[in-house]
Amino acid sequence: MNKGRVEAFTDAVVAIILTIMVLEFKTPETAQWEEIIKQLPYFFAYIVSFLFVGVAWYNHHYMFALAIRISKKVYWVNNLWLFSMSLLPVATGWVGKFPQYSGPEYLYLFVFIFWSLSYLWLSNSIRKTPEHINTTVSKKIESMFPFRFLSSFFFPLSIGITVVGIYFLPVLGITITFVGLIILSFLTPSDSDKLTK
């Protein structure tokens, strides 16, 4: 498939997701600061989700820049990955509105797990495309921190810890996600800003 078209489609969907999330901010009905302060929980949820999408897009861009060919399988798994990300505005809005309740936090965690597993499948699909097997492409994808983390025992362990944390203190869910994303944003491949494809 035409790699550029798939990347352009992905970029468009990601841009729409970000637009939908920012539209959740409501213009205050009065000129009082209290009206803005009421939206701070959503603002925090929005920051986390914006970082989520930014980190995801950066790693996705790196993998696609490495790829020689995009197969039909990669195209459809990429669509599944985008679908999982398209659920983010709903989860973000719900968490932002009810940060003290576990239900919204569990939904956000579910979206994060769905996204993570579809990202892992996408990484594997690119890595296992015949042109990429036993090549630099495959090795570089395998060495990416998200791939290593999602393939390891630490991923289900972190999910288990988050599930328990949410049960006792709901806001821990999005807080743990925030900390994890900050760490992830720094652990990018050393050549990720040098690719020209």
Buried (B, 14 or more C-beta within 10 A) or exposed (E): EEBEEBBEBBEEBBEEBBEBBEEBEEEBEEEEEEEEEEBEBBBBBBBBBBBBBBBBBBBBBBBBBBBEEBBEBBBEBBBBBBEBBBBBBBBBBBBBBBBEBBEBBBBBBEBBBBBBBBBBBBBBBBBBBEEBEEEEBBEBBEEBBBBEBBEEEEBEEBBEEBBEBBEEEBBBBBBBBBEBBEEBEEEBBEEBEEEEE
